[in-house]
Structure formats: C-alpha cells, structure tokens
C-alpha cells in the first residue's frame, strides 16, 4: 500500500493489490538442469531477488513490499548505496554489470530447496528514449547493457527474469536489442511475455508507459490484470492535494524533501500567466521564449505547463522539479512541483529514505534519483504477477 501523503500532512493511501494472492505454496528444486515443479505445501515459497541496475531501489522496494527477499543490487552510481540498502535491506554492489560474472550472483542466492531465484533489472533507458531517437550521439555502451543482462541470465539460470524499460526499446533501429534479449531467454528454455503498461491502470498516479518483460523456466507467465479502471485512476489531487502549500523557493519545515525551486522574476511572471491546465501557449507575447516563436519550438506544448487536479500527473523525469522541462507546474500554486511531490507521483512512501541528510541535498540530485527510479508500485505489481505464476505452476504441476 502506498501513502500518497503522510506524516503531519494527513494520510491518504493508494489502493494496493488487495487480497488477490495468498501465500500458500512451498516448492522443491529439481537438479540436473530440469525445470522445477513446485508442490502445494501450505505457503508460498521464499522468493529471492538480485536486482541489476538497481539505482535507489524502487523495483526492489516494491518487491520487498510484496514479501520477496531482496538479496542485492548492482549499480554504477555509488551514491545510490544509502537509499538502496536502507530501504530494501539488500546489499549494494558498486560495480559495472559488464564486470559481473554469473558465479558471483549464484553465490548470493541461498540455493535452498524451498527458494525461487529472480534476476531483475532495468537497463538504462536513455538510449531507447524518444530523445535518443533524434540524438545522433547514442551511447553504444548503454544499449549493449541488455546483452550483458542476457549473458548473466545464461550463466546464472535464475528461475524467473524480469526486465523493465521504455516502450521504444521494441522499435530501436540500431540493433534488435529487445528481440535479441527475448531470443536469448527462449534459447535457455524460458517462457517469455512482455507488454506495454499504462501506469494509471495499476494505481500509479502518472501517465508513464513502460515495457515490462517476464520470463520463467517454470512455465507460461504474464503480468496480472490491471487493478484500476479509468474512473478509479489515482489523481494529482489524491496524491499531493493534502500537502502544505509552498511558494517558489520555499521548504516545508517538517519535510526537507517538500521544497521547490526558486524562480526568476521573469519565470514567476510566466507561471502566474499560466492558467489551470495551461502552458506557455497561453502567455502574452512579451513572456514567450524565442524558441517558442519558432516552428520547431511550437511542438513542445507542455513545457511551462500546469498539472490538472483530477487526472494522473505527467511522467516523472530527472528534470521534473523544473517548470521549463515539461508539465511540472503545480495545478494552483505558482511554482514547480517539489521533490516530495515527485516522489509521491513515483509511489515512494513518505518513509522512504533517499539521503542520510535530506535537508542539504540539491534538488537536482533528488530529481535525478526520483526520476530515474522504477515506481515501487510497479515493482509490487511485477512481484504479485510472479506470485500468481508460482501459484498457477503449483496447481498445474
């Protein structure tokens, strides 16, 4: 369950996946490379997770919330260690995935008979993003990381694999990155399923779309059905409506992450001239930027925009606390959203510890951590899908 606003602000809770799964299974590990079959023994087997490209732990935390045992995470940003270890309980390894070998990951799993091993990862999505499609200087090292993920799957042979990325990975033109990854999994005996997820359908209050892949050596696997109908979507109002108001540049005295950027006099005039749900297109001519008066700039209709109370927010990015980077203006207050508001749109609970000293961390750093993260709620949905899969395998095995 995810707190939309908590602490001294009053608490509204996002609807979790309610009572769909009960922990009613145990299982036996079959050796000699056979696909395991698990028998009903009264409770769900222990499920252990190693998370590649873990960042601050959004995916791992969601899985932990669903009852999984988070063993470890790998990432090249050493500053993520505090958040990852503090919130997930897993060990953080500051290491390039290209330098990780399967034996190292194998040693992390308990390999007890009553465990399911999950290898999870969200390879950096920047090479496959819409921006990268127009950027001639693509980083080959980054888009090759999915091949490193595939290499580790072959070496480790986990029971279940999950991967999350931007939908554009399926149409990436330089290489058939997703197709090659799927084929590598299938060649190792995995049943593979992937789909594009519209996050509001699963109780995440932002219009983010993500490609989620699940693969299992136990049998067919798929994501659970959506948990929210359109009329049940979690909205901006649900998520941040009870937070204390702020002016541009102010901080909340009881929550160091509920602070927002200061604005220049000109940008303050711009946000004041932006109506509810509007953008720079509603400004008088004297406030327009030069780029917005050119044909190319007219296509960026959401920048300097305000959110709408009774809809989900736009997709959170690493630049989400700046009004000039998208529709990140508060619906009513003359400012961009705060770091706390961005974290709540990403479904991080107010108890999540991002930094040892949150009072003195820059908004740029906080925004980068939050915007790069997998929403914990999506991690929980993936975990519940794995639990349902294990249940079905036990019934049919």
N, C-alpha and C positions, 0 to 999 in steps of 0.2 A: 504494500500500500504506500502511496507516495503523498507526502504532505505538500499541499500547494502553498500554504503559508502557515508558519508555525511559530513557536516560541511566544514572544509577547504580542504577536500580531493577531492571535486567534487562529484556529487551525481548521482548514478545510482539507479533506483527504480525497485524492484521486481514487476512483474505483479500481481495485485490484482485480486479479483473476479470481473470482470468488468461488471457492468450493468446487472447482471443476476437477481437481486432482486430489486423490488421497494417496498417502504413501503406503502402499500395500504390497510391496514386492521385495524379494531378495533374488539373487541370481548366482549362477555358477559360471566360472570362467572355463572355457574349453581350450585346451592347449593344442599344439601341433598345427597352428595356423587356421583352425576351423572357426567359422563364425559362431559366436557364443549364443546359446539359448538359455534363457533365464526362467526359472520356475517360480510360481507364486508361493511365497513363504510367509506372507503376513505383513511385509512392509517393503517400501521402495528401496532398492539397493543404494548404497552410497555412491555418489557421482562426484568424481574428482576432475578439476579443471586446471589446465595450463593455458594462459592467455598470451598469445603473441601480439606485439604492437599494442600493449595494454594501456598506454597513456596513464591518466589519473584513475582509471579503474571503473569507468561507467558500465562496461559489459560485465566485468567480473562482479561488481557490486550487485547488479540485477540478478545474476545467477546465484550469488550468495543469499540474497533475499528469498529466492525460491528454494533454498535448502541445500545448494551444492557446496562442496568443499573446495575452496579456491586455494590451490597449491602455490602458484607462482605466476608472475607476469614478466614479460621481456619488453624493454623499450630503449630507444637511443637517447631519450631525454631524461637525464638523471634527476632533474628537478621534480619529476613525477613520483619519485620514490615515497616521499612522505604521504601524499594522498593515497597512493595505491596500498601501501602496507597498513596505514592507519584504518582505512575503511573496509578493506577486503579481507585482511588477515593473511593474505598471501605474501610470499617472498618476492621482492622486486630484484630483477637482474638487469643491470645497466650493460646491455650488450647488443651488438648488431646481430640481427637474426641470420645474416649470411655467415656468421661465425659460430652459430649454434649447431651442434650435432645431435642426432637422434638419441644417442646413448645418454646424453646429459638430461634430456627431457624424460626418457624412460626412467631414469633414477629418481625423478621427482614423484612419480606415481607409486602408490603403496604396493600395487600388483597383488593385492589380496583377492581371494576368490570372489568376494562379495563387493566388487567395485566395478563401476563403469568409467572408462577413461575418455575425457573430452579434450580435444585440442581446438581452441578457439582463436580467432584473430580477425582484426580489421586492418588490413594493409593500408598504408596511407592512400587517401582517396584523391589527393590533389592532381595526380597525373591523369585521372579519368573525369575530372570535373568539367563543367561547361566552360569554365575559363581556360582550362588546358586545351580544349578543342580548338581554341583560337590562338593559343600560345605556341610559337614556333620552337621555343626552347624547352622542350619537355625533358624531364629528368628520367633517363632510362633506368638508373639505379632504383628509383622508386617504383616504377611499374613492373620491374623484374622481381620485386619482393614477393609477389604472389607465387612466382615459380619457386622461391625459397620455401614458402609455406608448403607447396606441393612436395618438395624434396623431404621436408620434415615429416609430412604425413606418411610417405613411403618408408621412412626409417623407423618411425615410432609405431605405426599401425594402431592408432587410437580406435576405440570403438565408434566414436562419433566425432565428426568435424563440423564446425560452424564458422561461417565467414560472413561479414557484413561490409558493404561498400556502397558507393553511389550507383544508381541505375545505369549511368553512362558507361560503366565498365563493360556492359554487354555489347556496346557499339564501338568500342575502342578500335581505331583503324590501324594503328602501327603494328599491333600484334593481336592475335585472338587470345587475349590473356584469360578471359573467363572460360572460353571453350577449352583451352589447353588445361586449365585447372580442373575442370569437370572431367575431362578425359583421363587425366592422371588419377583422379579419385576412382573413376569407374574401372580403370585397369587394375586397381588394387582391390577390387571387389566391393566397392561402396555403392549403395543406392543413393542417388543424388537428386535433390529437389531444390530449386531456387525460385524466388518470386520477388516482385517489387512490392514493398509495403508502404502504404499511405499511413503515416504515423497516427493521425487522429482516429483511425479505425481501431486502434489498440490503446486508446486512452492517453496518448501523448499530445500535449496541447500546442503542437506546431505542425505546419504543413509540410514537414520534411518527408521526402520519399527516399527509401533505402532498399537496396537489393540484399536480401537475406538468403543465404545458402545453408542447407542442412544436408549432411551425408552420414550414412550409417552402414556398418558392416552387419548389423543385426537384421535388416530388412527395410522395407519402404518407410520413409519418414517425410513429414511435412509440417509446416507451420500450423498452429492452431487457428481456428476461425477467428474472425475479428470479434472484438469484445464490446465495441461501441458502434451503435447506429449513428447516422448523421445528426439526428436530434439529440444525441447523448454526448456529442463531442465535448471534450474539456476545453473551455474557452479562456481567453485572456482574463476576463473578469473572474472566473473560477480560480485562476492561478495566481494573480497578483492584486486582485481587487481589494484585499484587506491589508495590504502593506501600507506603512506610513507614507504620506506624501513627501516628496523631495523637490527642491529647486535645483536647477543646473549647478553642479559642483558641490552639492551638499552630501553629507553622510548621515546615516541613521545612527544615533548614539548607542543603540542596543544591538546593532548588527553591522559589523565592519564591512561586510560584502554588499550591504544595501547602500551603495554610493554610486554616484553618476558623474559623468564628465562635466567639467565647466565648459561654457560656450562663450565664444567671442561675441561682442555686441552685435555683429552682423548676423551670425548664426542664431543668436537669440531672437532677433527680428524675424528670421526665416521660419523658425519653429513656431513662433507666435502667429505668423501669417499662414501656417498650415492648418486647415480645418480638420475636424474629426474624420479620420479615414482618408484624408487627402495627402498630397505630396507637393513637390516643387512646382508641379504643373498648375497649382492654384495660386502661385505667388504673383505679385505685381512685377512688372518688367525690371524695375530697379533692383530687385533682390535676386534675379536669376544669375547663375553662373554662366560664364562664356560657353562652357561645353554644352550646357542645356539648350543653347540657342542654335547649336549646330545640328545637322540632321542625325548624325551618329548618336549624339547625346540624348536625343529625344526618346530613344528606345529604353532608357533606364528610368522607367516611370515610377518606380517605388522608392528611389532614394529620397532622403529627407521626408519620408512618409510617416504617418501616424498609424499605429495599430488600431484595430476595431475591437471593442469590448466583447461582443458576443460571438466571436469567431476564434479559432485557434490562431496562434501567432505565426508569423513567417518563420522559415527555417533559421535556427540559430547558427551563426558562423563565428569565426575567430575575430571578426570585427563588429560584433553585434552590439557593442556599447557605444557606437558612434552613429550619430543621426545621418551622416553623409554616406553610409555604407549599405543602406537598404531601408526597409520599412521598420526601423527600430526606434521610432519616436513613441513616447508614452501616449496612450489614447487622449488624455486630457492635460496632463502636466507638461510644461514647456521644457522638455529635456529628453535625452535618450534614455533607454531602459538602464537599470542598474545591473551590476554583476549578479546580485542576488536574484533579480527577476529573470535574467538569462539562465541562471542555474535551475530555477523552478520550471521554466519552459522546457528545459532539458530533463526534467523529472528528478533532479537531485534533491534529496530531502534537506531540510534546513540543518540537520545534524551532521551533514557531510563535511568533513574537514579537508579543505583544499590546500591550506598552507599552515605551517606552525604559527605564523604571525600574520593573520589576515588583515590586520589594521594597516600594515605598511607595505602591502603588495600592490604593485601598479595595476591599474585597470586593464592595461594592455595584456599583461601576463595572465590575469584572471580570465579575460575574454578568450585568450588563446586556449587555455586549459579547457574551459567550458565548451567553447565552440567545436573543438576537435574531438570531444568525447562522444562515445555511443550513449544515447539516453539509457539510464539504468532500467527504466520501464521496458525498453526494447530487449534488454538483456534478460529481464524476467520473463517476457513473452517467449523468447527463444528457449529458456530453461524449461518453462512449462510445456513447450512443444516436445522437448526431449523426454520429459517425464511421461507425457502421454504416449510417446513412441515406445518407451520401455514397457509401459503397461500393456500396450497392444501386442508387443512382441511376446510378453509372458503369456498372454491369453491364447495366442496362436501357436506358441512354441510347443 
